[in-house]
Amino acid sequence: GARVPIPGGGDHCNFAAARGRLYVLGAIRFGSSNVFGDTYEYDPERDQWSVVARMQVPRGASGIAVVNDRIYV
């Protein structure tokens, strides 16, 4: 499938699956301590990632939970 479009690549990404989609909710950029706060949604039918939100406080290497189609970081 398509690669996650995190500029420069990401490490310690936060992943979740809900409603038939895959989500990446923030990450730490490779080779730095910069934390990336965009939330990407992957649509497997279109093989495409899109930015769907931005976290108010960017996080990487976090715990993730999906409860009733809501994703918590």
PDB file of N, CA, C and O in Angstrom:
ATOM      1  N   GLY A   1       0.799  -1.181   0.000  1.00  0.00           N
ATOM      2  CA  GLY A   1       0.000   0.000   0.000  1.00  0.00           C
ATOM      3  C   GLY A   1       0.855   1.263   0.000  1.00  0.00           C
ATOM      4  O   GLY A   1       2.084   1.214   0.048  1.00  0.00           O
ATOM      5  N   ALA A   2       0.177   2.363  -0.055  1.00  0.00           N
ATOM      6  CA  ALA A   2       0.830   3.674  -0.062  1.00  0.00           C
ATOM      7  C   ALA A   2       1.566   3.908   1.257  1.00  0.00           C
ATOM      8  O   ALA A   2       1.130   3.442   2.310  1.00  0.00           O
ATOM      9  N   ARG A   3       2.674   4.628   1.194  1.00  0.00           N
ATOM     10  CA  ARG A   3       3.446   4.957   2.390  1.00  0.00           C
ATOM     11  C   ARG A   3       2.798   6.108   3.144  1.00  0.00           C
ATOM     12  O   ARG A   3       2.180   6.991   2.549  1.00  0.00           O
ATOM     13  N   VAL A   4       2.948   6.085   4.463  1.00  0.00           N
ATOM     14  CA  VAL A   4       2.456   7.194   5.290  1.00  0.00           C
ATOM     15  C   VAL A   4       3.268   8.440   4.926  1.00  0.00           C
ATOM     16  O   VAL A   4       4.497   8.383   4.932  1.00  0.00           O
ATOM     17  N   PRO A   5       2.624   9.545   4.615  1.00  0.00           N
ATOM     18  CA  PRO A   5       3.340  10.727   4.124  1.00  0.00           C
ATOM     19  C   PRO A   5       3.923  11.633   5.211  1.00  0.00           C
ATOM     20  O   PRO A   5       3.830  12.856   5.107  1.00  0.00           O
ATOM     21  N   ILE A   6       4.517  11.054   6.241  1.00  0.00           N
ATOM     22  CA  ILE A   6       5.158  11.870   7.275  1.00  0.00           C
ATOM     23  C   ILE A   6       6.448  12.429   6.683  1.00  0.00           C
ATOM     24  O   ILE A   6       7.323  11.658   6.288  1.00  0.00           O
ATOM     25  N   PRO A   7       6.584  13.750   6.612  1.00  0.00           N
ATOM     26  CA  PRO A   7       7.788  14.340   6.023  1.00  0.00           C
ATOM     27  C   PRO A   7       9.049  13.866   6.734  1.00  0.00           C
ATOM     28  O   PRO A   7       9.173  14.026   7.948  1.00  0.00           O
ATOM     29  N   GLY A   8       9.976  13.290   5.996  1.00  0.00           N
ATOM     30  CA  GLY A   8      11.213  12.796   6.577  1.00  0.00           C
ATOM     31  C   GLY A   8      11.100  11.436   7.238  1.00  0.00           C
ATOM     32  O   GLY A   8      12.097  10.913   7.736  1.00  0.00           O
ATOM     33  N   GLY A   9       9.912  10.852   7.255  1.00  0.00           N
ATOM     34  CA  GLY A   9       9.694   9.550   7.876  1.00  0.00           C
ATOM     35  C   GLY A   9       9.429   9.673   9.368  1.00  0.00           C
ATOM     36  O   GLY A   9       9.751  10.690   9.983  1.00  0.00           O
ATOM     37  N   GLY A  10       8.852   8.653   9.933  1.00  0.00           N
ATOM     38  CA  GLY A  10       8.491   8.702  11.340  1.00  0.00           C
ATOM     39  C   GLY A  10       8.912   7.468  12.096  1.00  0.00           C
ATOM     40  O   GLY A  10       9.068   6.390  11.521  1.00  0.00           O
ATOM     41  N   ASP A  11       9.095   7.633  13.387  1.00  0.00           N
ATOM     42  CA  ASP A  11       9.457   6.566  14.304  1.00  0.00           C
ATOM     43  C   ASP A  11       8.510   6.687  15.497  1.00  0.00           C
ATOM     44  O   ASP A  11       7.988   7.770  15.761  1.00  0.00           O
ATOM     45  N   HIS A  12       8.290   5.618  16.201  1.00  0.00           N
ATOM     46  CA  HIS A  12       7.402   5.624  17.356  1.00  0.00           C
ATOM     47  C   HIS A  12       6.028   6.191  16.986  1.00  0.00           C
ATOM     48  O   HIS A  12       5.455   6.999  17.717  1.00  0.00           O
ATOM     49  N   CYS A  13       5.518   5.751  15.841  1.00  0.00           N
ATOM     50  CA  CYS A  13       4.201   6.197  15.362  1.00  0.00           C
ATOM     51  C   CYS A  13       3.094   5.596  16.234  1.00  0.00           C
ATOM     52  O   CYS A  13       3.232   4.494  16.766  1.00  0.00           O
ATOM     53  N   ASN A  14       2.024   6.324  16.363  1.00  0.00           N
ATOM     54  CA  ASN A  14       0.843   5.855  17.090  1.00  0.00           C
ATOM     55  C   ASN A  14      -0.173   5.368  16.055  1.00  0.00           C
ATOM     56  O   ASN A  14      -0.663   6.160  15.251  1.00  0.00           O
ATOM     57  N   PHE A  15      -0.494   4.069  16.070  1.00  0.00           N
ATOM     58  CA  PHE A  15      -1.412   3.489  15.088  1.00  0.00           C
ATOM     59  C   PHE A  15      -2.704   3.047  15.749  1.00  0.00           C
ATOM     60  O   PHE A  15      -2.718   2.648  16.913  1.00  0.00           O
ATOM     61  N   ALA A  16      -3.801   3.123  14.982  1.00  0.00           N
ATOM     62  CA  ALA A  16      -5.095   2.601  15.425  1.00  0.00           C
ATOM     63  C   ALA A  16      -5.877   2.181  14.190  1.00  0.00           C
ATOM     64  O   ALA A  16      -5.639   2.682  13.091  1.00  0.00           O
ATOM     65  N   ALA A  17      -6.814   1.253  14.382  1.00  0.00           N
ATOM     66  CA  ALA A  17      -7.726   0.852  13.317  1.00  0.00           C
ATOM     67  C   ALA A  17      -9.151   1.048  13.813  1.00  0.00           C
ATOM     68  O   ALA A  17      -9.488   0.656  14.931  1.00  0.00           O
ATOM     69  N   ALA A  18      -9.993   1.662  12.969  1.00  0.00           N
ATOM     70  CA  ALA A  18     -11.397   1.887  13.320  1.00  0.00           C
ATOM     71  C   ALA A  18     -12.186   2.089  12.038  1.00  0.00           C
ATOM     72  O   ALA A  18     -11.679   2.671  11.079  1.00  0.00           O
ATOM     73  N   ARG A  19     -13.411   1.618  12.016  1.00  0.00           N
ATOM     74  CA  ARG A  19     -14.327   1.805  10.879  1.00  0.00           C
ATOM     75  C   ARG A  19     -13.713   1.394   9.543  1.00  0.00           C
ATOM     76  O   ARG A  19     -13.984   2.024   8.520  1.00  0.00           O
ATOM     77  N   GLY A  20     -12.893   0.352   9.539  1.00  0.00           N
ATOM     78  CA  GLY A  20     -12.301  -0.135   8.305  1.00  0.00           C
ATOM     79  C   GLY A  20     -11.157   0.715   7.773  1.00  0.00           C
ATOM     80  O   GLY A  20     -10.740   0.546   6.627  1.00  0.00           O
ATOM     81  N   ARG A  21     -10.655   1.614   8.584  1.00  0.00           N
ATOM     82  CA  ARG A  21      -9.559   2.500   8.183  1.00  0.00           C
ATOM     83  C   ARG A  21      -8.407   2.345   9.166  1.00  0.00           C
ATOM     84  O   ARG A  21      -8.599   1.913  10.303  1.00  0.00           O
ATOM     85  N   LEU A  22      -7.214   2.703   8.718  1.00  0.00           N
ATOM     86  CA  LEU A  22      -6.031   2.713   9.564  1.00  0.00           C
ATOM     87  C   LEU A  22      -5.663   4.159   9.828  1.00  0.00           C
ATOM     88  O   LEU A  22      -5.745   4.997   8.929  1.00  0.00           O
ATOM     89  N   TYR A  23      -5.254   4.463  11.062  1.00  0.00           N
ATOM     90  CA  TYR A  23      -4.913   5.831  11.445  1.00  0.00           C
ATOM     91  C   TYR A  23      -3.505   5.877  12.023  1.00  0.00           C
ATOM     92  O   TYR A  23      -3.090   4.981  12.758  1.00  0.00           O
ATOM     93  N   VAL A  24      -2.782   6.929  11.682  1.00  0.00           N
ATOM     94  CA  VAL A  24      -1.502   7.250  12.306  1.00  0.00           C
ATOM     95  C   VAL A  24      -1.711   8.581  13.006  1.00  0.00           C
ATOM     96  O   VAL A  24      -2.012   9.590  12.369  1.00  0.00           O
ATOM     97  N   LEU A  25      -1.549   8.575  14.316  1.00  0.00           N
ATOM     98  CA  LEU A  25      -1.831   9.757  15.134  1.00  0.00           C
ATOM     99  C   LEU A  25      -0.533  10.249  15.755  1.00  0.00           C
ATOM    100  O   LEU A  25      -0.238   9.944  16.911  1.00  0.00           O
ATOM    101  N   GLY A  26       0.232  11.001  14.998  1.00  0.00           N
ATOM    102  CA  GLY A  26       1.490  11.539  15.495  1.00  0.00           C
ATOM    103  C   GLY A  26       2.630  10.545  15.414  1.00  0.00           C
ATOM    104  O   GLY A  26       2.423   9.344  15.243  1.00  0.00           O
ATOM    105  N   ALA A  27       3.839  11.071  15.541  1.00  0.00           N
ATOM    106  CA  ALA A  27       5.053  10.263  15.469  1.00  0.00           C
ATOM    107  C   ALA A  27       6.227  11.139  15.878  1.00  0.00           C
ATOM    108  O   ALA A  27       6.096  12.355  16.017  1.00  0.00           O
ATOM    109  N   ILE A  28       7.363  10.507  16.066  1.00  0.00           N
ATOM    110  CA  ILE A  28       8.612  11.227  16.270  1.00  0.00           C
ATOM    111  C   ILE A  28       9.365  11.126  14.948  1.00  0.00           C
ATOM    112  O   ILE A  28       9.506  10.033  14.401  1.00  0.00           O
ATOM    113  N   ARG A  29       9.849  12.252  14.429  1.00  0.00           N
ATOM    114  CA  ARG A  29      10.544  12.218  13.134  1.00  0.00           C
ATOM    115  C   ARG A  29      11.870  11.505  13.264  1.00  0.00           C
ATOM    116  O   ARG A  29      12.575  11.666  14.261  1.00  0.00           O
ATOM    117  N   PHE A  30      12.216  10.707  12.244  1.00  0.00           N
ATOM    118  CA  PHE A  30      13.484   9.979  12.233  1.00  0.00           C
ATOM    119  C   PHE A  30      14.647  10.918  12.486  1.00  0.00           C
ATOM    120  O   PHE A  30      14.705  12.009  11.918  1.00  0.00           O
ATOM    121  N   GLY A  31      15.574  10.499  13.337  1.00  0.00           N
ATOM    122  CA  GLY A  31      16.804  11.231  13.550  1.00  0.00           C
ATOM    123  C   GLY A  31      16.669  12.540  14.295  1.00  0.00           C
ATOM    124  O   GLY A  31      17.589  13.356  14.260  1.00  0.00           O
ATOM    125  N   SER A  32      15.554  12.769  14.968  1.00  0.00           N
ATOM    126  CA  SER A  32      15.396  14.032  15.695  1.00  0.00           C
ATOM    127  C   SER A  32      14.499  13.801  16.904  1.00  0.00           C
ATOM    128  O   SER A  32      14.006  12.696  17.130  1.00  0.00           O
ATOM    129  N   SER A  33      14.300  14.851  17.663  1.00  0.00           N
ATOM    130  CA  SER A  33      13.365  14.760  18.787  1.00  0.00           C
ATOM    131  C   SER A  33      12.070  15.510  18.471  1.00  0.00           C
ATOM    132  O   SER A  33      11.242  15.718  19.358  1.00  0.00           O
ATOM    133  N   ASN A  34      11.892  15.917  17.204  1.00  0.00           N
ATOM    134  CA  ASN A  34      10.679  16.621  16.789  1.00  0.00           C
ATOM    135  C   ASN A  34       9.492  15.663  16.765  1.00  0.00           C
ATOM    136  O   ASN A  34       9.556  14.585  16.175  1.00  0.00           O
ATOM    137  N   VAL A  35       8.421  16.073  17.409  1.00  0.00           N
ATOM    138  CA  VAL A  35       7.207  15.258  17.439  1.00  0.00           C
ATOM    139  C   VAL A  35       6.230  15.828  16.422  1.00  0.00           C
ATOM    140  O   VAL A  35       5.994  17.035  16.374  1.00  0.00           O
ATOM    141  N   PHE A  36       5.672  14.951  15.620  1.00  0.00           N
ATOM    142  CA  PHE A  36       4.790  15.311  14.518  1.00  0.00           C
ATOM    143  C   PHE A  36       3.354  15.082  14.972  1.00  0.00           C
ATOM    144  O   PHE A  36       3.052  14.010  15.496  1.00  0.00           O
ATOM    145  N   GLY A  37       2.461  16.044  14.791  1.00  0.00           N
ATOM    146  CA  GLY A  37       1.124  15.954  15.355  1.00  0.00           C
ATOM    147  C   GLY A  37      -0.025  15.736  14.401  1.00  0.00           C
ATOM    148  O   GLY A  37      -1.178  15.714  14.834  1.00  0.00           O
ATOM    149  N   ASP A  38       0.248  15.574  13.102  1.00  0.00           N
ATOM    150  CA  ASP A  38      -0.865  15.336  12.177  1.00  0.00           C
ATOM    151  C   ASP A  38      -1.445  13.941  12.367  1.00  0.00           C
ATOM    152  O   ASP A  38      -0.738  13.008  12.749  1.00  0.00           O
ATOM    153  N   THR A  39      -2.730  13.811  12.096  1.00  0.00           N
ATOM    154  CA  THR A  39      -3.402  12.520  12.114  1.00  0.00           C
ATOM    155  C   THR A  39      -3.755  12.157  10.680  1.00  0.00           C
ATOM    156  O   THR A  39      -4.459  12.895   9.990  1.00  0.00           O
ATOM    157  N   TYR A  40      -3.255  11.007  10.245  1.00  0.00           N
ATOM    158  CA  TYR A  40      -3.494  10.517   8.889  1.00  0.00           C
ATOM    159  C   TYR A  40      -4.484   9.369   8.926  1.00  0.00           C
ATOM    160  O   TYR A  40      -4.490   8.564   9.857  1.00  0.00           O
ATOM    161  N   GLU A  41      -5.316   9.304   7.905  1.00  0.00           N
ATOM    162  CA  GLU A  41      -6.272   8.209   7.740  1.00  0.00           C
ATOM    163  C   GLU A  41      -5.956   7.508   6.422  1.00  0.00           C
ATOM    164  O   GLU A  41      -5.787   8.150   5.386  1.00  0.00           O
ATOM    165  N   TYR A  42      -5.880   6.173   6.481  1.00  0.00           N
ATOM    166  CA  TYR A  42      -5.618   5.383   5.276  1.00  0.00           C
ATOM    167  C   TYR A  42      -6.907   4.742   4.795  1.00  0.00           C
ATOM    168  O   TYR A  42      -7.592   4.048   5.546  1.00  0.00           O
ATOM    169  N   ASP A  43      -7.226   4.986   3.532  1.00  0.00           N
ATOM    170  CA  ASP A  43      -8.393   4.389   2.891  1.00  0.00           C
ATOM    171  C   ASP A  43      -7.899   3.238   2.023  1.00  0.00           C
ATOM    172  O   ASP A  43      -7.306   3.484   0.973  1.00  0.00           O
ATOM    173  N   PRO A  44      -8.126   1.982   2.431  1.00  0.00           N
ATOM    174  CA  PRO A  44      -7.599   0.849   1.665  1.00  0.00           C
ATOM    175  C   PRO A  44      -8.224   0.698   0.272  1.00  0.00           C
ATOM    176  O   PRO A  44      -7.586   0.154  -0.630  1.00  0.00           O
ATOM    177  N   GLU A  45      -9.445   1.167   0.087  1.00  0.00           N
ATOM    178  CA  GLU A  45     -10.076   1.069  -1.230  1.00  0.00           C
ATOM    179  C   GLU A  45      -9.393   1.978  -2.245  1.00  0.00           C
ATOM    180  O   GLU A  45      -9.283   1.631  -3.421  1.00  0.00           O
ATOM    181  N   ARG A  46      -8.933   3.148  -1.788  1.00  0.00           N
ATOM    182  CA  ARG A  46      -8.264   4.102  -2.680  1.00  0.00           C
ATOM    183  C   ARG A  46      -6.745   4.018  -2.569  1.00  0.00           C
ATOM    184  O   ARG A  46      -6.029   4.652  -3.344  1.00  0.00           O
ATOM    185  N   ASP A  47      -6.244   3.230  -1.599  1.00  0.00           N
ATOM    186  CA  ASP A  47      -4.812   3.126  -1.324  1.00  0.00           C
ATOM    187  C   ASP A  47      -4.211   4.518  -1.179  1.00  0.00           C
ATOM    188  O   ASP A  47      -3.235   4.873  -1.840  1.00  0.00           O
ATOM    189  N   GLN A  48      -4.832   5.300  -0.283  1.00  0.00           N
ATOM    190  CA  GLN A  48      -4.439   6.702  -0.143  1.00  0.00           C
ATOM    191  C   GLN A  48      -4.530   7.149   1.307  1.00  0.00           C
ATOM    192  O   GLN A  48      -5.462   6.786   2.025  1.00  0.00           O
ATOM    193  N   TRP A  49      -3.539   7.950   1.734  1.00  0.00           N
ATOM    194  CA  TRP A  49      -3.530   8.581   3.048  1.00  0.00           C
ATOM    195  C   TRP A  49      -4.016  10.012   2.919  1.00  0.00           C
ATOM    196  O   TRP A  49      -3.740  10.670   1.916  1.00  0.00           O
ATOM    197  N   SER A  50      -4.744  10.510   3.928  1.00  0.00           N
ATOM    198  CA  SER A  50      -5.142  11.922   3.980  1.00  0.00           C
ATOM    199  C   SER A  50      -4.998  12.418   5.410  1.00  0.00           C
ATOM    200  O   SER A  50      -5.163  11.661   6.367  1.00  0.00           O
ATOM    201  N   VAL A  51      -4.687  13.701   5.537  1.00  0.00           N
ATOM    202  CA  VAL A  51      -4.651  14.333   6.856  1.00  0.00           C
ATOM    203  C   VAL A  51      -6.088  14.619   7.252  1.00  0.00           C
ATOM    204  O   VAL A  51      -6.825  15.270   6.511  1.00  0.00           O
ATOM    205  N   VAL A  52      -6.492  14.126   8.436  1.00  0.00           N
ATOM    206  CA  VAL A  52      -7.872  14.323   8.883  1.00  0.00           C
ATOM    207  C   VAL A  52      -7.974  15.176  10.141  1.00  0.00           C
ATOM    208  O   VAL A  52      -9.060  15.643  10.486  1.00  0.00           O
ATOM    209  N   ALA A  53      -6.861  15.383  10.823  1.00  0.00           N
ATOM    210  CA  ALA A  53      -6.869  16.204  12.046  1.00  0.00           C
ATOM    211  C   ALA A  53      -5.434  16.504  12.456  1.00  0.00           C
ATOM    212  O   ALA A  53      -4.479  15.951  11.910  1.00  0.00           O
ATOM    213  N   ARG A  54      -5.312  17.390  13.427  1.00  0.00           N
ATOM    214  CA  ARG A  54      -4.015  17.691  14.030  1.00  0.00           C
ATOM    215  C   ARG A  54      -4.213  17.709  15.541  1.00  0.00           C
ATOM    216  O   ARG A  54      -5.122  18.360  16.054  1.00  0.00           O
ATOM    217  N   MET A  55      -3.355  16.991  16.235  1.00  0.00           N
ATOM    218  CA  MET A  55      -3.446  16.955  17.693  1.00  0.00           C
ATOM    219  C   MET A  55      -3.051  18.301  18.279  1.00  0.00           C
ATOM    220  O   MET A  55      -2.125  18.948  17.790  1.00  0.00           O
ATOM    221  N   GLN A  56      -3.747  18.720  19.319  1.00  0.00           N
ATOM    222  CA  GLN A  56      -3.395  19.970  19.985  1.00  0.00           C
ATOM    223  C   GLN A  56      -2.021  19.859  20.633  1.00  0.00           C
ATOM    224  O   GLN A  56      -1.261  20.827  20.659  1.00  0.00           O
ATOM    225  N   VAL A  57      -1.705  18.681  21.153  1.00  0.00           N
ATOM    226  CA  VAL A  57      -0.394  18.405  21.718  1.00  0.00           C
ATOM    227  C   VAL A  57       0.171  17.198  20.972  1.00  0.00           C
ATOM    228  O   VAL A  57      -0.250  16.070  21.229  1.00  0.00           O
ATOM    229  N   PRO A  58       1.120  17.413  20.047  1.00  0.00           N
ATOM    230  CA  PRO A  58       1.688  16.294  19.293  1.00  0.00           C
ATOM    231  C   PRO A  58       2.308  15.252  20.218  1.00  0.00           C
ATOM    232  O   PRO A  58       2.904  15.590  21.241  1.00  0.00           O
ATOM    233  N   ARG A  59       2.161  13.985  19.848  1.00  0.00           N
ATOM    234  CA  ARG A  59       2.686  12.897  20.669  1.00  0.00           C
ATOM    235  C   ARG A  59       3.248  11.785  19.789  1.00  0.00           C
ATOM    236  O   ARG A  59       2.768  11.540  18.682  1.00  0.00           O
ATOM    237  N   GLY A  60       4.265  11.127  20.304  1.00  0.00           N
ATOM    238  CA  GLY A  60       4.827   9.935  19.692  1.00  0.00           C
ATOM    239  C   GLY A  60       4.988   8.888  20.777  1.00  0.00           C
ATOM    240  O   GLY A  60       5.030   9.225  21.960  1.00  0.00           O
ATOM    241  N   ALA A  61       5.079   7.621  20.393  1.00  0.00           N
ATOM    242  CA  ALA A  61       5.271   6.512  21.337  1.00  0.00           C
ATOM    243  C   ALA A  61       4.212   6.526  22.439  1.00  0.00           C
ATOM    244  O   ALA A  61       4.537   6.374  23.617  1.00  0.00           O
ATOM    245  N   SER A  62       2.964   6.705  22.063  1.00  0.00           N
ATOM    246  CA  SER A  62       1.873   6.825  23.039  1.00  0.00           C
ATOM    247  C   SER A  62       1.010   5.572  23.065  1.00  0.00           C
ATOM    248  O   SER A  62       1.060   4.745  22.155  1.00  0.00           O
ATOM    249  N   GLY A  63       0.231   5.450  24.108  1.00  0.00           N
ATOM    250  CA  GLY A  63      -0.785   4.417  24.180  1.00  0.00           C
ATOM    251  C   GLY A  63      -2.011   4.867  23.397  1.00  0.00           C
ATOM    252  O   GLY A  63      -2.371   6.044  23.421  1.00  0.00           O
ATOM    253  N   ILE A  64      -2.649   3.936  22.707  1.00  0.00           N
ATOM    254  CA  ILE A  64      -3.814   4.231  21.866  1.00  0.00           C
ATOM    255  C   ILE A  64      -4.934   3.277  22.257  1.00  0.00           C
ATOM    256  O   ILE A  64      -4.693   2.100  22.526  1.00  0.00           O
ATOM    257  N   ALA A  65      -6.157   3.790  22.287  1.00  0.00           N
ATOM    258  CA  ALA A  65      -7.335   2.937  22.529  1.00  0.00           C
ATOM    259  C   ALA A  65      -8.448   3.374  21.573  1.00  0.00           C
ATOM    260  O   ALA A  65      -8.615   4.560  21.293  1.00  0.00           O
ATOM    261  N   VAL A  66      -9.197   2.399  21.085  1.00  0.00           N
ATOM    262  CA  VAL A  66     -10.371   2.688  20.259  1.00  0.00           C
ATOM    263  C   VAL A  66     -11.587   2.211  21.056  1.00  0.00           C
ATOM    264  O   VAL A  66     -11.688   1.040  21.421  1.00  0.00           O
ATOM    265  N   VAL A  67     -12.508   3.144  21.316  1.00  0.00           N
ATOM    266  CA  VAL A  67     -13.722   2.840  22.075  1.00  0.00           C
ATOM    267  C   VAL A  67     -14.898   3.439  21.317  1.00  0.00           C
ATOM    268  O   VAL A  67     -14.971   4.653  21.129  1.00  0.00           O
ATOM    269  N   ASN A  68     -15.819   2.582  20.884  1.00  0.00           N
ATOM    270  CA  ASN A  68     -17.001   3.037  20.146  1.00  0.00           C
ATOM    271  C   ASN A  68     -16.638   3.972  18.989  1.00  0.00           C
ATOM    272  O   ASN A  68     -17.214   5.052  18.853  1.00  0.00           O
ATOM    273  N   ASP A  69     -15.700   3.559  18.175  1.00  0.00           N
ATOM    274  CA  ASP A  69     -15.242   4.318  16.994  1.00  0.00           C
ATOM    275  C   ASP A  69     -14.550   5.639  17.322  1.00  0.00           C
ATOM    276  O   ASP A  69     -14.328   6.447  16.420  1.00  0.00           O
ATOM    277  N   ARG A  70     -14.207   5.878  18.571  1.00  0.00           N
ATOM    278  CA  ARG A  70     -13.404   7.061  18.951  1.00  0.00           C
ATOM    279  C   ARG A  70     -12.003   6.566  19.273  1.00  0.00           C
ATOM    280  O   ARG A  70     -11.821   5.508  19.875  1.00  0.00           O
ATOM    281  N   ILE A  71     -11.028   7.347  18.863  1.00  0.00           N
ATOM    282  CA  ILE A  71      -9.634   6.985  19.112  1.00  0.00           C
ATOM    283  C   ILE A  71      -9.078   7.916  20.178  1.00  0.00           C
ATOM    284  O   ILE A  71      -9.173   9.139  20.076  1.00  0.00           O
ATOM    285  N   TYR A  72      -8.497   7.308  21.199  1.00  0.00           N
ATOM    286  CA  TYR A  72      -7.903   8.071  22.297  1.00  0.00           C
ATOM    287  C   TYR A  72      -6.403   7.863  22.297  1.00  0.00           C
ATOM    288  O   TYR A  72      -5.927   6.736  22.162  1.00  0.00           O
ATOM    289  N   VAL A  73      -5.655   8.948  22.450  1.00  0.00           N
ATOM    290  CA  VAL A  73      -4.192   8.888  22.527  1.00  0.00           C
ATOM    291  C   VAL A  73      -3.808   9.180  23.966  1.00  0.00           C
ATOM    292  O   VAL A  73      -2.623   9.190  24.299  1.00  0.00           O
TER     293      VAL A  73
END
